Amino acid sequence: MAGMSDSNPSGSPLQKREFRPAAPSPWLIKAAQTLVHTELSLKYKLHIDEGCLQMLKGLPQGAGAILIPNHADETDPRICLELSSLTEKRFISMCNREAFDEIYGIAGWALQRLGHFSVERGAHDLKAKEFAIDTVQQGKDILVIFPEGEIFYLNERVQSFHSGAVEICMQAILEQRKKDPNFKAFLVPMAIKYHYKVPIENLLLTRMEKLEARLSIKTYAPTLAGRLRCIQKTLLEREKETYNIQIETTGQDDLSQEIIETENAIISQVEEKHKNLPVSQAHLIDQSWQLSAALKESLAAETDHSVKMEIQREIEALREVAQLSSWRPQYYGDDTSLDRLAEGLMKMEREFYRIKRPQPLTTRDVFVKLAEPVDLSTLIDEYHSDAHAVRHKLTNALHEKIQSMVDELVERAKAAGSSS
């Protein structure tokens, strides 16, 4: 891995966790699609135009395709599974390596057979990249990549994209054109918007009151957004106490900056202990993933129990940094939608109750929109001339396109019956 030492803090050689390729099982996928369809019928109402489904159905035979949705919620993979069923296309999805180890590895067995393959976030996972490129080259299945790389629970604000989807698509075209000069591959932008159609004010208030009581909050702000920010502030103080962090920024008005400084402080603590693992990423969340990936390799090679426990604590601290990256107080203004407040509350519950996947407040509508597929084969000459510029320009354009589609879906959701 670039920018990483060849050894862990104890001097043992680093060991990468095993790559888990997709091994799709038609019968298991069909069974999962049936279950998901039933679940969506009970808990969600899916809104997608027939024209969007036709875009996927109408992709040229034998062409490569990558579906790139915003990553709004834990339900996103189920939405993709439903789309797979509706379009009769098989999806192969990139999935965080950690998920494959859940339930003593049983989750990994199921994920592989449902068409998921592992990627180690923050690492230069060459096996995952090669598998993704090969999937596109074969032109049989649709590859699914969430370019945000994480669920931020900021559904109405698409976060920065990584350029991996563009790179994988271009590399697949270049490799396959050595065999087939006419091979094409497409990127298909997709937007997802979740919306509580039923009133949720009382549900929000009840769950906020429960958190406030557990946090011993006695003074209440006059608005739900204000109360949420107070909960956030209190939880942040607990974080600073846990990691013995002292920063100058204080007060509710500086909460956003205080969160950023807390993230920086946690990363600095880990970096100070592991100076042989330099950070090369610009964004805080990417820094946390990069350090975490290196420490996980060290953990796999370590034999000393006390050292293993310390490394595990550091990995947990870096996971906190990744979660803090989604704590955006400016997303929850006093005049904000209840959808946004619900997302914020779910994150605070995830933090306080230490749960991996916070539950939505109640049933929701799901609005999905696809844009016209982008044929990257038309950019080959430009890519040869300046690959970096093409990746950067196209990644930004895709981000803007999906944000625009999310904005449209927000308006559609309001028109369908707003809970704002």
C-alpha positions in Angstrom: 0.0 0.0 0.0 1.3 3.4 -0.9 2.3 5.7 1.9 2.4 2.8 4.5 5.2 1.1 6.4 6.0 -2.5 5.7 5.8 -3.4 9.3 3.5 -2.8 12.3 4.4 -1.1 15.6 5.8 -4.4 17.0 7.9 -5.1 13.9 5.8 -8.0 12.7 5.1 -8.1 8.9 1.7 -6.7 7.9 -1.0 -9.1 6.8 -3.9 -8.1 4.5 -7.3 -9.4 5.3 -8.6 -11.9 2.7 -10.4 -10.4 -0.3 -13.9 -11.8 -0.6 -15.1 -12.0 -4.3 -18.7 -12.0 -5.3 -20.0 -15.5 -5.9 -23.6 -14.9 -7.0 -26.1 -17.6 -6.4 -29.2 -17.3 -8.6 -31.5 -19.1 -6.1 -30.3 -17.1 -3.1 -30.6 -13.8 -5.0 -34.2 -14.7 -6.1 -35.1 -15.6 -2.5 -33.6 -12.3 -1.2 -35.5 -10.3 -3.9 -38.7 -11.9 -2.8 -38.1 -11.1 0.8 -37.0 -7.6 0.1 -40.0 -6.9 -2.1 -42.3 -8.0 0.8 -40.4 -5.8 3.2 -40.5 -2.8 1.0 -44.2 -3.4 0.5 -44.7 -3.2 4.3 -42.3 -0.5 5.3 -41.7 1.6 2.2 -43.4 2.8 -0.9 -41.0 2.9 -3.9 -41.5 5.7 -6.4 -39.6 5.2 -9.7 -40.7 6.1 -13.2 -40.9 3.4 -15.8 -38.6 5.4 -18.0 -35.8 5.1 -15.4 -36.2 1.3 -15.4 -36.0 1.3 -19.2 -32.7 3.1 -19.0 -31.2 0.1 -17.3 -33.1 -2.4 -19.4 -32.0 -0.6 -22.6 -28.2 -0.7 -22.0 -26.5 -2.2 -25.1 -26.0 -6.0 -25.0 -22.5 -6.8 -23.9 -21.6 -3.3 -22.7 -20.2 -2.6 -19.3 -22.2 -0.6 -16.8 -21.6 0.9 -13.4 -24.6 2.2 -11.3 -23.5 5.1 -9.1 -26.1 6.0 -6.4 -25.8 8.4 -3.6 -25.5 6.5 -0.3 -28.4 7.8 1.7 -29.4 5.1 4.1 -28.8 1.5 5.2 -31.8 0.5 3.0 -29.9 1.5 -0.2 -28.7 -2.1 -1.0 -32.3 -3.4 -0.7 -33.4 -0.7 -3.1 -30.8 -1.8 -5.5 -31.9 -5.5 -5.1 -35.4 -4.4 -5.9 -34.2 -2.5 -9.0 -32.3 -5.6 -10.0 -35.5 -7.6 -9.9 -37.6 -5.0 -11.7 -35.0 -4.7 -14.5 -34.0 -8.4 -14.6 -30.4 -7.3 -14.4 -28.0 -8.9 -12.0 -26.1 -6.4 -9.8 -22.6 -6.9 -8.4 -21.9 -4.5 -5.5 -18.8 -3.3 -3.8 -19.2 -3.6 0.0 -17.0 -2.6 3.0 -14.8 -5.5 4.1 -15.9 -5.3 7.7 -19.4 -6.4 6.9 -18.1 -9.8 5.7 -16.9 -10.6 9.2 -20.2 -10.0 10.9 -22.2 -12.9 12.6 -18.9 -14.9 12.7 -18.5 -14.8 9.0 -22.0 -16.0 8.1 -22.8 -12.5 6.8 -19.8 -12.7 4.5 -21.0 -16.0 3.0 -24.4 -14.5 2.3 -23.1 -11.3 1.0 -20.9 -13.0 -1.5 -23.7 -15.1 -2.8 -26.0 -12.1 -3.1 -23.4 -10.5 -5.4 -21.2 -8.4 -3.1 -17.4 -8.3 -3.1 -15.2 -6.8 -0.4 -13.2 -3.6 -0.5 -10.9 -2.4 2.3 -11.7 1.3 2.8 -8.6 3.5 3.1 -6.4 0.9 1.5 -5.2 0.5 -2.0 -7.2 -2.7 -2.4 -5.9 -3.9 -5.8 -7.8 -7.2 -5.7 -11.1 -5.3 -5.3 -10.2 -2.9 -8.1 -9.2 -5.8 -10.4 -12.4 -7.6 -9.6 -14.5 -4.5 -10.3 -12.7 -3.9 -13.6 -13.2 -7.5 -14.7 -17.0 -7.3 -13.9 -17.3 -4.3 -16.2 -15.2 -5.9 -18.9 -17.4 -9.0 -19.0 -20.5 -6.8 -19.8 -22.9 -9.3 -18.2 -23.8 -7.7 -14.8 -24.2 -4.2 -13.6 -21.5 -3.1 -11.1 -22.8 -0.9 -8.2 -20.5 1.6 -6.5 -21.5 4.2 -3.9 -19.0 7.0 -4.7 -19.5 8.7 -1.4 -18.0 5.6 0.3 -20.0 5.9 3.5 -23.5 6.4 4.8 -23.6 10.0 6.2 -27.3 10.2 6.9 -27.3 13.5 5.1 -29.8 12.4 2.4 -30.5 15.8 0.9 -26.8 16.8 0.7 -24.6 14.5 -1.5 -21.1 14.3 0.0 -17.8 14.4 -2.0 -17.3 11.6 -4.4 -14.3 9.4 -4.8 -13.1 8.9 -8.4 -12.9 5.1 -8.2 -16.0 4.5 -10.3 -14.7 6.7 -13.2 -11.2 5.0 -13.0 -12.6 1.5 -13.0 -14.9 2.2 -15.9 -12.1 3.8 -18.0 -9.6 1.0 -17.2 -12.2 -1.6 -18.2 -12.7 0.0 -21.5 -9.0 0.3 -22.2 -8.4 -3.4 -21.3 -11.4 -4.8 -23.1 -10.7 -2.8 -26.3 -7.5 -4.8 -26.7 -9.9 -7.7 -27.6 -12.9 -5.8 -28.8 -12.3 -2.4 -30.4 -16.0 -1.4 -30.2 -16.5 -2.2 -26.5 -18.3 0.5 -24.5 -19.0 1.0 -20.8 -21.4 3.4 -19.1 -21.8 5.2 -15.8 -25.4 5.4 -14.7 -26.1 8.2 -12.1 -28.8 7.4 -9.6 -30.5 9.5 -6.9 -32.3 8.1 -3.8 -34.4 10.2 -1.5 -36.2 8.8 1.7 -39.2 10.7 3.0 -41.5 10.3 6.0 -45.0 10.8 4.5 -46.8 10.4 7.8 -46.4 12.9 10.6 -43.3 12.2 12.8 -43.2 15.2 15.2 -44.4 13.1 18.2 -42.0 10.3 17.3 -39.1 12.7 17.1 -40.0 14.4 20.4 -40.4 11.0 22.2 -37.0 9.7 21.1 -35.3 13.0 21.8 -36.8 13.1 25.3 -35.5 9.6 25.9 -32.0 10.7 24.9 -32.1 13.9 26.9 -33.1 12.0 30.0 -30.2 9.5 29.5 -27.8 12.4 29.0 -29.2 14.3 32.0 -30.1 17.3 29.8 -32.4 19.6 31.9 -32.7 22.7 29.8 -34.6 22.4 26.5 -34.2 24.6 23.4 -37.5 26.0 22.0 -37.2 24.0 18.7 -36.6 20.4 17.8 -33.5 21.4 15.8 -32.2 23.3 18.9 -32.8 20.3 21.1 -31.0 18.1 18.6 -28.0 20.4 18.6 -27.9 20.3 22.4 -27.9 16.5 22.3 -25.1 16.7 19.8 -23.1 19.1 21.9 -23.5 16.9 25.0 -22.4 13.8 23.1 -19.4 15.7 21.7 -18.3 16.6 25.3 -18.4 12.9 26.2 -16.2 12.2 23.2 -13.7 14.8 24.2 -13.6 13.4 27.8 -13.2 9.9 26.5 -10.1 10.8 24.4 -8.8 13.5 26.9 -9.2 16.3 24.3 -8.8 19.9 25.2 -9.7 22.4 22.4 -10.2 26.2 22.5 -13.4 26.3 20.5 -16.4 26.2 22.8 -20.1 27.1 22.7 -23.1 26.2 20.5 -22.2 28.8 17.9 -18.9 27.1 17.2 -20.2 23.5 17.2 -19.3 22.7 13.6 -15.7 23.8 14.2 -15.6 22.0 17.5 -16.5 18.8 15.8 -13.7 19.2 13.2 -11.2 20.0 15.9 -12.2 16.9 17.8 -11.7 14.8 14.7 -8.3 16.3 14.1 -7.3 15.7 17.8 -8.2 12.0 17.7 -6.4 11.5 14.4 -3.3 13.3 15.8 -3.3 11.0 18.9 -3.2 7.9 16.7 -0.6 9.4 14.3 1.6 10.3 17.2 1.8 6.6 18.2 2.3 5.4 14.7 4.6 7.8 13.0 5.6 5.0 10.5 2.0 5.3 9.1 1.9 8.7 7.4 -1.4 10.1 6.2 -1.7 11.2 2.6 -5.4 11.9 2.3 -6.9 15.4 2.4 -10.3 14.8 4.0 -10.6 13.8 7.7 -12.8 10.8 7.0 -10.3 9.5 4.4 -7.5 10.0 6.8 -9.4 7.9 9.4 -10.0 5.2 6.9 -6.4 5.2 5.7 -5.0 4.9 9.2 -7.6 2.3 10.2 -6.7 0.1 7.2 -3.1 0.1 8.2 -3.9 -0.6 11.8 -6.1 -3.5 10.8 -3.2 -5.1 9.0 -1.0 -4.6 12.0 -3.8 -6.2 14.2 -3.9 -9.3 12.0 -0.1 -9.8 12.5 0.1 -8.9 16.1 0.5 -11.7 18.8 0.9 -9.6 22.0 -2.6 -9.4 23.6 -2.0 -6.0 25.2 -0.8 -4.5 21.9 -3.7 -6.0 20.1 -6.1 -4.4 22.6 -4.5 -1.0 22.2 -4.6 -1.2 18.4 -8.3 -2.2 18.6 -9.0 0.9 20.7 -7.3 3.0 18.2 -9.3 1.5 15.4 -12.5 2.3 17.4 -11.3 5.9 17.9 -10.8 6.2 14.1 -14.3 4.9 13.6 -15.5 7.7 15.8 -13.8 10.2 13.5 -15.6 8.7 10.5 -18.9 9.0 12.3 -18.2 12.5 13.5 -17.6 13.5 9.9 -21.4 13.2 9.4 -22.2 15.4 12.4 -23.2 18.5 10.5 -25.1 21.0 12.7 -25.7 23.3 9.8 -27.8 20.6 8.2 -30.4 20.9 10.9 -31.7 24.6 10.9 -34.7 25.7 12.9 -36.7 25.8 9.7 -35.4 22.4 8.4 -37.4 19.5 7.2 -38.4 16.7 9.7 -36.7 14.3 7.3 -33.4 16.0 8.1 -34.1 16.1 11.9 -34.9 12.4 11.8 -31.5 11.7 10.1 -29.7 13.7 12.8 -31.5 11.9 15.6 -30.6 8.5 14.1 -27.0 9.5 14.2 -27.1 10.6 17.8 -28.9 7.3 18.7 -26.2 5.4 16.9 -23.6 7.2 18.9 -25.2 6.9 22.3 -26.6 3.4 22.1 -23.5 2.1 20.2 -25.6 0.5 17.4 -24.3 -0.1 13.9 -27.5 0.5 12.0 -30.0 3.0 13.5 -33.6 2.3 12.7 -35.8 4.8 10.9 -38.7 6.3 12.9 -41.5 4.7 10.9 -42.5 3.8 7.4 -41.1 5.9 4.5 -41.5 6.6 0.9 -38.5 6.1 -1.3 -38.0 8.2 -4.5 -35.5 7.0 -7.0 -34.4 8.7 -10.2 -31.8 7.7 -12.9 -30.1 9.9 -15.4 -29.1 9.1 -18.9 -26.1 6.7 -19.0 -22.8 8.3 -19.6 -20.7 6.6 -22.4 -17.1 6.8 -21.2 -15.8 5.3 -24.4 -16.2 8.8 -25.9 -13.5 10.1 -23.5 -10.7 7.7 -24.4 -8.6 10.2 -26.3 -9.0 12.8 -23.6 -8.2 10.2 -20.9 -5.0 9.2 -22.7 -4.0 12.9 -22.8 -4.7 13.7 -19.1 -6.3 10.9 -17.0 -6.2 12.9 -13.8 -8.1 15.8 -15.3 -10.7 13.5 -16.8 -11.3 11.7 -13.5 -11.6 15.0 -11.6 -13.8 16.7 -14.1 -16.2 13.8 -14.6 -16.4 12.9 -10.9 -17.4 16.5 -10.1 -19.9 16.5 -12.9 -21.5 13.3 -11.6 -21.6 14.7 -8.1 -23.4 17.8 -9.4 -25.8 15.7 -11.5 -26.8 13.5 -8.6 -27.2 16.4 -6.2 -29.5 18.0 -8.8 -31.6 14.9 -9.0 -31.8 14.6 -5.2 -33.0 18.2 -5.2 -35.7 17.2 -7.7 -36.7 14.3 -5.5 -37.0 16.5 -2.5 -39.5 18.6 -4.3 -41.4 15.6 -5.5 -41.5 14.3 -1.9 -42.9 17.6 -0.7 -45.5 17.6 -3.4 -46.5 14.0 -2.6 -47.3 15.0 1.0 -44.8 16.8 3.1 -43.9 16.1 6.7 -41.7 19.2 6.8 
